[in-house]
Amino acid sequence: MVLFLAALCLTVRPGFGAEAGVLDAMDAVGFAPPKEKASLSLVEGKRNKAVRFAFADENRGVFVIGKVKGTPEWDRAAGFSFWVKGDGSGRLGGIEFLWNGDYGARYAYAFPIDSTEWKKIVVPWRDLIPELSKPLPPIDPKSGSAPSKLGPITFGKWWYWGDYGAHAYAIDDLRLEPSIPSDTNDYRPAGAPLARVLAKLKAGKPVTIVTMGDSLTDVRHWTNRTTNWPAFLKTALSAKFRSEITLVNPALGGTELRHNLVLLPRWARREHPSPDLVTVFFGFNDWNAGMRGPEFLRAQADAIDRVRRATGGKADVLVLTTCPPLENGEAIAELAAACRQAARQKNAGLADVYAAFQSVAGSGRAPLFADDKVHLGRAGQELVARTVQAAIENGGR
């Protein structure tokens, strides 16, 4: 994403000179590889030597652990940086930290490895995303989790990444950054939150929609292989507006909202940096993992902000409230309420799927669901699609 100079400000921490301190020059192998699925070697680097990380196929849960960890100096930094030389693939490299030695406080970051030339990656503390559903503040030396308590930097991918094909990249010059340009634009629309995408539809112009989600959206899930709500939505919008609809579906079954924020660069890097609409549809897995209303509100608001920053404010954002299961749907009402509140706070579009499903009474509810009473049957998929379409046609309000 290209940030215009007018949108940038420098966040400078006191106590630094002209350059942040080097954490690891990568002139020697200072990482511990696992017993299998990953290997390390020294190669020619950007400056001197670099460490090449090679991950074999099926590398889920494989991590290479470093020795460098947080110190008080980290609290005076704006973030960290490193140089990477990738293998030219469309895959992502992964970084993970524990905070304060707590395996329940994990923060992650994804970076591209598609360039076979050296590229500098700069990571503000705020771009380290919590991987778990427990209440975790952002990494921030002033108001959040102190960077000085971050554990050793670790390269690898946890279970939710979904892509564990063989890949490799070289890393050089890992260092703290005293200042990092920050996009301070407020991308909230002044009027109706979906006015831009609706205008394009009414004009019959091509529209690209990204559907972020879990197994209710993932077309690889057994309930969605022949019918699914994004496909129903595409058909309905195309028929009504005579617009060419391109669907980009990065949804991953079994995942939570924050997992998909880590993986957001997967669709926002090159292929679809400027979609017209991004839908955000999560909650059931989050609830089962311990997520509750107040934290889900923070996660939803953060998701809206991150999508807008990743697309340079070009994408309209539509939040779908959490879909209730067939039985005991009232239990997750607080997640749906959090979705509504986040949409109001950030002036994002809202499709109230929870209300639409709860309004179906008696014998009409069961056909909305698959046999497991959680995932969607055809009728449920169609109801989600109609709810989303109605939200778009109302400008998201």
C-alpha positions in Angstrom: 0.0 0.0 0.0 1.3 3.4 -0.9 0.9 6.1 1.7 0.9 9.7 0.6 3.2 12.1 2.4 0.4 14.2 3.5 -1.0 11.3 5.4 2.1 10.5 7.3 3.4 11.5 10.7 6.5 10.4 12.5 6.2 8.7 15.8 9.5 9.2 17.6 10.4 7.7 21.0 12.8 9.5 23.2 16.2 8.0 23.9 17.2 7.2 20.4 19.9 8.7 18.2 19.8 8.7 14.5 19.4 5.0 14.2 17.7 2.3 16.3 19.8 -0.4 17.9 20.7 -3.5 15.9 19.0 -6.6 17.5 20.6 -9.2 15.3 22.9 -8.5 12.4 22.1 -12.0 11.2 25.8 -12.6 10.4 25.6 -15.9 12.4 22.8 -18.3 13.0 21.3 -17.3 16.3 18.1 -19.3 16.0 17.2 -22.7 17.1 15.5 -24.9 14.4 13.1 -27.6 15.2 13.9 -31.3 14.7 12.2 -31.4 11.4 10.4 -29.4 8.7 12.8 -26.4 8.9 16.5 -25.7 8.3 18.8 -22.7 8.6 21.8 -21.6 6.7 24.0 -18.6 6.2 23.8 -16.8 2.8 24.9 -13.5 1.3 22.9 -10.7 2.9 21.8 -7.2 2.2 24.7 -5.9 4.3 27.0 -8.8 5.1 25.6 -12.3 5.8 21.9 -13.3 6.3 20.1 -16.3 7.7 18.0 -18.3 5.3 14.9 -20.0 6.7 13.7 -23.0 4.7 10.4 -24.6 5.6 9.5 -28.0 4.2 6.0 -28.9 3.1 3.3 -29.4 5.8 5.0 -27.0 8.2 2.0 -26.2 10.4 3.1 -25.4 13.9 6.8 -25.4 13.0 8.7 -22.6 14.6 12.3 -21.3 14.5 13.1 -19.6 17.8 15.6 -16.8 18.2 17.6 -15.6 21.2 16.8 -11.9 21.1 14.0 -10.7 23.3 12.6 -7.5 24.7 14.5 -5.1 26.9 13.7 -1.6 28.2 15.1 -0.2 25.0 12.2 -1.7 23.1 9.8 0.5 25.0 11.6 3.6 23.5 11.2 2.3 20.0 8.3 2.7 17.5 8.7 -0.9 16.3 11.2 -3.0 14.5 12.4 -3.8 11.0 14.3 -6.3 9.0 15.3 -7.0 5.4 13.8 -10.0 3.6 14.6 -11.8 0.4 11.9 -14.2 -0.5 11.5 -17.2 -2.8 9.2 -15.4 -5.2 6.1 -17.3 -4.1 2.8 -15.8 -3.1 3.0 -17.2 0.4 3.6 -15.2 3.5 6.3 -15.5 6.2 5.1 -15.5 9.8 6.5 -13.9 13.0 5.2 -14.7 16.5 6.0 -13.4 19.9 4.9 -14.5 23.4 4.3 -11.7 25.8 5.6 -11.9 29.3 6.3 -15.6 28.9 2.6 -16.3 28.6 1.6 -18.9 26.0 -1.9 -17.4 26.2 -0.6 -14.0 25.2 0.6 -14.5 21.6 1.1 -11.8 19.0 1.6 -12.5 15.3 2.6 -10.7 12.1 2.6 -11.8 8.4 5.0 -10.5 5.8 5.3 -11.1 2.0 8.1 -13.2 0.5 7.1 -12.7 -3.1 10.2 -10.6 -4.0 13.5 -12.3 -4.8 15.2 -8.9 -4.2 16.0 -7.5 -0.8 13.0 -5.6 0.7 12.8 -3.8 4.0 9.9 -4.7 6.3 9.0 -2.2 9.0 6.6 -3.3 11.7 5.0 -0.8 14.1 4.2 -2.3 17.4 0.4 -1.9 16.7 0.8 -4.3 13.7 1.5 -7.2 16.1 -2.0 -8.8 16.4 -3.2 -10.9 19.3 -3.8 -14.5 18.2 -6.1 -15.5 21.0 -9.5 -14.5 22.2 -8.5 -13.5 25.8 -8.5 -9.8 26.5 -5.2 -8.5 25.2 -4.3 -4.8 24.7 -2.2 -3.8 21.7 1.5 -3.7 22.0 2.1 -0.1 23.0 4.8 1.2 25.4 2.5 3.9 26.7 -1.0 2.4 27.0 -0.8 -1.2 26.1 1.4 -4.3 26.5 5.0 -3.2 26.9 7.2 -4.2 24.0 10.0 -4.9 26.6 8.1 -8.0 27.7 8.0 -9.6 24.3 9.6 -13.0 24.1 12.2 -14.1 21.5 11.3 -13.4 18.0 10.0 -16.6 16.4 9.5 -17.4 12.7 6.8 -19.9 11.7 3.1 -20.4 11.3 0.5 -21.5 13.8 -2.5 -23.7 13.1 -4.9 -21.2 11.5 -2.8 -20.1 8.5 -4.3 -22.7 6.2 -1.3 -22.7 3.8 1.7 -24.8 4.9 3.4 -25.3 1.5 7.2 -25.3 1.3 8.7 -21.9 1.3 11.9 -20.1 2.1 13.2 -16.6 2.8 16.4 -14.9 4.0 16.4 -12.4 6.9 19.0 -9.7 7.5 19.6 -6.8 9.9 16.9 -7.1 12.5 16.7 -3.9 14.4 14.6 -1.5 16.5 13.1 1.6 14.7 13.1 4.9 16.6 10.4 6.3 14.3 8.0 4.8 11.8 5.7 6.7 9.4 2.1 6.3 10.5 -1.0 6.6 8.4 -3.2 9.1 10.5 -6.0 9.4 8.0 -9.5 9.0 9.4 -11.0 6.8 6.6 -14.5 6.9 8.1 -17.0 8.0 5.4 -18.8 11.2 6.1 -22.2 9.9 4.8 -23.7 6.5 4.3 -21.0 3.9 4.9 -21.7 1.9 1.7 -22.5 4.9 -0.6 -19.5 4.3 -2.9 -20.1 0.7 -3.7 -23.9 1.3 -4.1 -23.2 4.1 -6.6 -20.9 1.8 -8.6 -23.6 -0.8 -8.7 -26.3 1.6 -9.7 -24.0 2.8 -12.5 -23.5 -0.8 -13.7 -19.7 -0.6 -13.1 -17.6 -3.6 -12.1 -17.4 -4.2 -8.3 -15.0 -6.4 -6.3 -16.1 -7.8 -3.0 -13.8 -9.5 -0.4 -15.7 -11.8 2.0 -13.7 -12.3 5.2 -15.1 -15.1 7.4 -14.9 -18.5 8.9 -16.7 -21.7 7.9 -20.0 -20.0 7.2 -18.2 -18.3 4.3 -15.4 -20.7 3.4 -16.4 -22.4 0.1 -14.2 -25.4 1.0 -16.4 -26.3 3.9 -18.7 -29.2 3.3 -21.8 -27.1 3.7 -20.7 -24.5 1.2 -19.3 -26.5 -1.7 -22.4 -26.5 -3.9 -24.2 -23.5 -2.5 -23.0 -20.6 -0.4 -24.1 -17.1 0.5 -21.3 -15.2 -1.4 -22.4 -16.9 -4.6 -26.0 -16.1 -4.0 -25.1 -12.5 -3.3 -23.1 -12.3 -6.5 -26.0 -13.7 -8.6 -28.5 -11.3 -7.0 -26.4 -8.2 -7.4 -25.4 -9.0 -11.0 -29.0 -9.6 -12.0 -30.4 -6.5 -10.4 -27.7 -4.0 -11.3 -26.2 -5.5 -14.4 -22.8 -5.1 -12.8 -19.8 -7.5 -13.1 -19.2 -8.8 -9.6 -15.8 -10.2 -8.7 -15.7 -12.3 -5.5 -12.5 -12.7 -3.5 -13.1 -15.2 -0.7 -10.2 -15.6 1.8 -12.4 -17.2 4.4 -10.9 -20.0 6.5 -13.0 -22.5 8.4 -12.4 -22.9 12.1 -10.7 -19.5 12.4 -11.5 -16.4 14.5 -11.6 -12.7 13.5 -8.1 -11.9 14.8 -6.6 -14.8 12.9 -7.9 -13.3 9.7 -6.5 -9.9 10.6 -3.0 -11.5 10.8 -3.6 -13.0 7.3 -5.1 -9.8 5.8 -2.0 -9.2 3.7 -2.8 -12.4 1.9 -5.5 -10.7 -0.2 -4.6 -7.1 0.3 -1.0 -7.2 -1.0 -1.0 -7.3 -4.7 -4.0 -9.2 -6.1 -6.8 -7.1 -4.6 -5.3 -4.0 -2.9 -8.4 -1.9 -3.7 -11.7 -3.8 -3.4 -14.9 -1.9 -3.4 -16.4 -3.8 -0.5 -15.0 -5.9 2.3 -17.5 -8.0 4.4 -16.5 -9.1 7.9 -18.5 -12.1 9.2 -17.3 -13.9 12.4 -18.2 -14.8 15.9 -19.1 -18.5 16.6 -15.5 -19.7 16.8 -14.6 -16.6 18.7 -17.3 -17.3 21.3 -16.2 -20.9 21.7 -12.6 -19.7 22.2 -13.7 -17.4 25.1 -14.3 -14.1 23.3 -17.0 -12.0 24.9 -18.8 -8.8 24.0 -16.4 -6.0 25.2 -13.3 -7.7 23.6 -15.2 -8.5 20.4 -16.1 -4.9 20.1 -12.4 -4.0 20.3 -11.6 -6.7 17.7 -14.4 -5.6 15.3 -13.4 -1.9 15.6 -9.8 -2.9 15.0 -10.8 -5.0 12.0 -12.6 -2.0 10.4 -9.6 0.2 10.9 -7.1 -2.3 9.5 -9.1 -3.0 6.4 -9.4 0.7 5.7 -5.7 1.3 6.2 -4.8 -1.8 4.1 -6.9 -0.5 1.2 -5.9 3.2 1.6 -9.5 3.9 2.5 -10.7 2.8 -0.9 -12.9 -0.1 0.4 -16.3 0.2 2.0 -16.6 -2.1 5.0 -19.7 -4.1 5.9 -19.9 -5.9 9.3 -22.2 -8.9 9.5 -23.5 -9.6 13.0 -22.6 -13.0 14.4 -25.0 -15.7 13.1 -26.8 -17.6 16.0 -26.9 -21.4 15.9 -30.2 -23.2 15.8 -30.2 -23.9 19.5 -29.4 -21.4 22.3 -28.7 -18.6 19.9 -29.4 -16.0 22.6 -26.1 -16.9 24.2 -24.1 -15.1 21.6 -26.3 -12.0 21.5 -23.5 -9.9 23.1 -21.3 -10.6 20.1 -24.0 -9.4 17.7 -24.4 -6.3 19.9 -20.6 -5.7 19.7 -20.8 -5.9 15.9 -23.6 -3.3 15.9 -21.7 -1.0 18.2 -18.4 -1.3 16.3 -20.2 -0.4 13.0 -21.8 2.6 14.6 -18.5 3.8 16.1 -16.6 3.5 12.9 -19.5 4.3 10.5 -19.2 1.0 8.8 -22.1 -0.8 7.1 -24.2 -3.3 9.1 -26.0 -6.4 7.9 -27.8 -7.7 11.0 -27.7 -11.5 10.3 -28.3 -12.2 14.0 -31.6 -10.4 14.0 -32.6 -11.9 10.6 -32.1 -15.4 11.9 -33.7 -14.8 15.3 -36.8 -13.4 13.6 -37.5 -16.7 12.0 -39.9 -18.5 14.3 -41.0 -22.1 14.9 -40.6 -24.7 12.2 -39.1 -22.2 9.8 -35.8 -22.1 11.7 -34.5 -25.6 11.2 -34.2 -25.4 7.4 -31.9 -22.5 7.8 -29.2 -24.9 9.1 -27.3 -27.9 8.1 -27.6 -31.2 10.1 -25.1 -30.0 12.7 -27.4 -27.1 13.6 -24.6 -24.6 13.4 -23.6 -24.3 9.8 -25.9 -23.0 7.1 -28.2 -24.9 4.9 -29.3 -23.4 1.5 -32.1 -21.5 3.1 -29.8 -20.0 5.7 -27.2 -19.1 3.0 -30.0 -17.4 1.0 -31.1 -15.4 4.1 -27.5 -14.2 4.7 -27.2 -13.1 1.1 -30.6 -11.3 1.2 -29.6 -9.5 4.4 -26.3 -8.4 3.0 -27.9 -7.3 -0.3 -30.5 -5.2 1.7 -27.7 -3.6 3.7 -25.9 -2.6 0.5 -29.0 -1.2 -1.1 -29.7 0.8 2.0 -26.2 2.3 1.9 -25.1 0.2 4.9 -27.4 1.9 7.4 
